[in-house]
Amino acid sequence: MQGTVPITFKIMRKLSIIFLFFLITGITYSQKSYLGFNLGSSISKGDFAGTEYLFTDGYALPGFTVQFDGMYYPISFVGVGGIIGFGSLYGDRDNYLQNLIDYSYTESEIPLFGSAPERSEVDFESGFWNYVNLMVGPELSVPFGRFQFGVKGMGGMALSFYPKREMSYNTGIGQLKASVKGPGLSLGYLYGASLIYRGRSGTGIKLTADYTHSTAPYDFELTLDSDFESFSDIREETVNVEHLNLMIGIFYLF
């Protein structure tokens, strides 16, 4: 029993030294609050990048993102802030159209007969995925010299604009049309990390990697108007919007 006392004392002394080191470092190189502007690449992930399922995959290709952010540090190591981010991603036109044609000609409820047309025979318009995110949350940050490393987690609102996807084809017995309608508002979250270099002039450079998740509800409608009968397929669907944003930016310290 007596032998455990020195060991416990040594452990507590080492922990105290480590805590004192980080405390002195935080005071010496205390973080300053900042406002920043970032831009970079937005890379679709998961179902958002998927091209297999017509309704739940996003068919999203990499695009770009622009972000305004700010962080206020009331105490060392802990800050609170927010971001306003905008992004635009390309849509995979060919894979989506092929799956839409296959669905139209294989779904038993749709009164279409004969062989499916080639993509080149179908009129189809396709647009971009766009999103706007407004999120707030805390950041844990550790300074070392003129550098500062931070990790954050945030939550808030995400407005996702489902891309324009309109199909029209004369089947011989009538006109087949398909379209989607958005945008959709949902809750979202992000987590990420950043590395800051603080210059002497009150500005600096920031590298950021953020993973963002939200959902995009939308309405899908497919109709067939013919001399024999009319058919309408209307449904509400949702796509998980997941993307990794890799950015470089500048910021102003205050």
C-alpha positions in Angstrom: 0.0 0.0 0.0 2.8 2.4 0.9 4.6 1.7 -2.5 1.6 3.0 -4.4 1.8 6.5 -2.9 5.1 7.6 -4.7 3.9 6.1 -8.0 0.6 8.0 -7.7 2.5 11.2 -6.8 4.8 10.8 -9.8 1.8 10.4 -12.2 0.0 13.4 -10.7 3.2 15.5 -11.0 3.6 14.5 -14.7 0.0 15.4 -15.4 0.4 18.7 -13.7 3.5 19.6 -15.7 1.7 18.7 -19.0 -1.4 20.8 -18.0 0.9 23.7 -17.0 2.7 23.5 -20.3 -0.5 23.7 -22.3 -1.8 26.5 -20.1 1.4 28.6 -20.6 1.3 27.9 -24.3 -2.3 29.0 -24.5 -1.6 32.2 -22.7 1.6 32.9 -24.6 0.1 32.1 -28.0 -3.5 32.9 -27.2 -5.8 32.5 -30.2 -7.3 35.6 -31.7 -10.8 35.8 -33.2 -11.0 35.9 -37.0 -13.1 36.4 -40.0 -12.2 34.4 -43.1 -13.0 33.7 -46.8 -12.3 30.3 -48.3 -12.7 28.6 -51.6 -11.9 25.2 -53.0 -13.2 21.9 -54.2 -16.5 20.2 -53.1 -16.2 16.4 -53.6 -19.4 14.3 -53.5 -19.5 11.3 -51.2 -21.7 8.3 -50.4 -25.2 8.2 -52.0 -24.7 11.8 -53.2 -22.1 10.5 -55.6 -23.9 7.3 -56.3 -25.2 6.5 -59.8 -27.0 3.2 -59.3 -30.4 4.1 -57.8 -32.6 6.5 -59.7 -34.4 8.1 -56.7 -32.0 8.0 -53.7 -28.6 8.6 -55.5 -27.5 12.1 -56.3 -25.4 11.5 -59.5 -23.2 14.4 -58.2 -19.7 15.0 -59.6 -17.0 17.2 -58.0 -17.5 20.9 -58.1 -16.5 24.0 -56.2 -17.4 25.7 -52.9 -17.1 29.2 -51.4 -17.3 29.8 -47.7 -17.3 32.7 -45.2 -16.5 31.8 -41.7 -15.8 33.4 -38.4 -14.6 32.2 -35.0 -14.6 34.0 -31.6 -12.4 32.7 -28.8 -13.7 33.7 -25.3 -11.1 31.5 -23.7 -7.9 29.8 -24.9 -8.4 26.6 -26.8 -12.2 26.9 -27.1 -14.0 29.1 -29.7 -17.5 29.4 -31.1 -18.4 30.5 -34.5 -20.2 29.9 -37.7 -20.0 29.5 -41.5 -22.1 30.5 -44.5 -21.2 28.2 -47.4 -22.2 27.9 -51.0 -21.4 25.1 -53.4 -22.1 23.9 -56.9 -21.5 20.4 -58.3 -21.9 18.9 -61.7 -24.5 16.3 -62.4 -23.8 13.0 -64.1 -26.2 13.4 -67.0 -25.7 10.2 -69.0 -26.0 7.7 -66.1 -29.1 9.4 -64.7 -30.8 9.5 -68.1 -30.0 5.9 -68.8 -31.5 4.8 -65.4 -34.6 7.0 -66.0 -35.2 5.4 -69.4 -34.7 1.9 -67.9 -37.2 2.7 -65.2 -39.7 4.1 -67.6 -39.6 0.9 -69.7 -39.3 -1.7 -67.0 -41.7 -0.5 -64.3 -44.8 -2.7 -64.7 -47.2 0.1 -63.8 -46.1 2.3 -66.7 -48.0 1.4 -69.9 -45.1 1.4 -72.3 -44.3 -1.3 -74.8 -41.5 -2.1 -77.2 -37.8 -1.4 -76.9 -36.4 1.5 -75.0 -34.9 4.4 -77.0 -31.2 5.3 -77.0 -30.1 8.3 -75.0 -29.5 10.3 -78.2 -33.1 9.9 -79.2 -34.5 11.5 -76.0 -34.7 15.2 -75.2 -33.1 15.8 -71.8 -32.0 18.8 -69.9 -29.8 18.5 -66.9 -28.4 21.2 -64.4 -26.2 21.5 -61.4 -26.5 20.6 -57.7 -26.4 23.8 -55.6 -26.4 24.2 -51.8 -26.3 26.9 -49.2 -25.3 26.0 -45.6 -25.7 28.1 -42.5 -24.1 26.4 -39.4 -22.8 27.3 -36.0 -20.8 25.4 -33.4 -17.6 25.1 -31.3 -14.0 24.7 -32.2 -11.1 23.3 -30.2 -7.8 24.8 -31.2 -4.2 24.5 -30.2 -1.6 27.1 -31.1 2.1 26.4 -31.7 4.2 29.3 -32.8 2.5 31.2 -35.6 0.4 28.1 -36.5 -2.9 27.1 -35.1 -4.6 23.7 -35.5 -8.3 23.3 -34.8 -11.1 20.8 -35.0 -14.8 21.7 -35.1 -18.3 20.4 -35.1 -21.3 22.4 -36.3 -25.0 22.1 -37.0 -27.6 24.2 -38.7 -29.7 24.6 -41.8 -29.0 23.4 -45.3 -30.8 24.5 -48.4 -30.2 22.1 -51.3 -31.2 22.8 -54.9 -31.9 19.6 -56.8 -30.6 20.0 -60.4 -32.9 20.5 -63.3 -33.7 17.2 -64.9 -36.4 17.2 -67.5 -37.0 14.4 -70.1 -39.3 14.4 -73.1 -39.8 11.6 -75.6 -42.4 10.8 -78.2 -43.1 7.0 -77.8 -45.3 6.7 -80.8 -48.4 6.3 -78.8 -48.0 9.5 -76.7 -45.6 11.9 -75.1 -43.5 10.6 -72.1 -42.3 13.3 -69.8 -40.3 13.3 -66.5 -39.2 16.2 -64.2 -38.1 17.0 -60.7 -38.9 19.9 -58.4 -36.9 21.4 -55.5 -35.3 23.0 -53.5 -35.4 21.4 -50.1 -34.6 22.7 -46.6 -33.2 20.4 -44.0 -31.1 20.2 -40.9 -27.4 19.5 -41.4 -24.1 19.1 -39.7 -20.4 19.2 -40.4 -17.1 18.3 -38.8 -13.7 19.2 -39.9 -10.2 20.4 -39.2 -8.1 23.5 -40.1 -4.5 24.7 -40.0 -3.9 28.4 -39.7 -0.8 30.4 -40.3 -0.9 33.8 -38.7 1.1 36.6 -40.3 2.5 39.7 -38.6 0.1 42.0 -40.4 -3.1 40.7 -38.8 -3.9 38.4 -41.7 -3.1 34.9 -42.5 -3.6 31.7 -44.6 -6.0 28.9 -43.7 -6.2 25.3 -44.9 -9.6 23.6 -44.2 -11.1 20.1 -44.7 -14.8 19.8 -43.8 -17.2 16.9 -44.2 -20.8 18.0 -44.5 -24.1 16.0 -44.4 -27.6 17.1 -45.0 -30.7 15.9 -47.0 -32.4 17.1 -50.2 -36.1 16.4 -50.4 -37.6 16.7 -53.9 -40.7 15.8 -56.0 -40.4 13.4 -59.0 -43.1 13.3 -61.7 -43.4 11.1 -64.7 -46.4 11.3 -67.1 -47.5 9.6 -70.3 -50.2 11.3 -72.4 -51.6 9.2 -75.2 -54.8 8.7 -77.2 -55.5 5.5 -75.3 -54.8 6.4 -71.7 -53.0 8.8 -69.4 -50.5 7.8 -66.7 -48.9 9.8 -63.9 -46.3 8.7 -61.4 -45.7 11.3 -58.7 -43.6 10.7 -55.6 -41.6 12.4 -52.8 -38.0 11.3 -52.5 -34.9 12.3 -50.5 -31.2 12.3 -51.4 -28.5 12.3 -48.7 -26.2 15.3 -49.5 -22.7 14.3 -48.4 -19.6 16.2 -49.6 -16.0 16.8 -48.5 -14.8 20.4 -48.9 -11.1 21.0 -49.3 -10.4 24.8 -49.2 -7.7 27.4 -48.9 -8.5 30.8 -47.6 -7.4 34.1 -46.1 -8.6 35.6 -42.8 -8.4 38.8 -40.7 -7.6 38.6 -37.0 -9.3 40.9 -34.5 
